[in-house]
Amino acid sequence: MPLSDFEIISKFKLKPTDKILDIGGSMKQHQDIKIDTLLDIIRPEEAPYGSSKLRAKNFVRVDITREKLPFKNKEFDFCLILIYAFEYFV
C-alpha cells in the first residue's frame, strides 16, 4: 500500500526547505508535499483522466524511456518516483 504524503514526510524527515523532485507524478500530484520540480511526459493540465493545475514550482517535460534526466548530481534533496517509472532506472 502506498504511503500517504504525511507518512512520507515523517518517514524521510522532509523539511519545507528541501528541494524535491517528483518523477512521473502528473496524474496524481502530491497535496501535502511541496514539490520543487515535477518531471513527466505530460503536464498535469494535459492528464487524460482528470487534469489538474500544476502544483509544483517547476515542470520539466522528459520522456524517461528516451532521454536522460536533465539535472546535475545532488541538485535535489529528495526524489519521489512512481513505481511504473522506476523500471526505466533499474
Helices and strands as residue ranges (DSSP letters): H 5-11, E 20-23, E 37-40, G 44-46, E 58-61, E 78-81, H 83-86
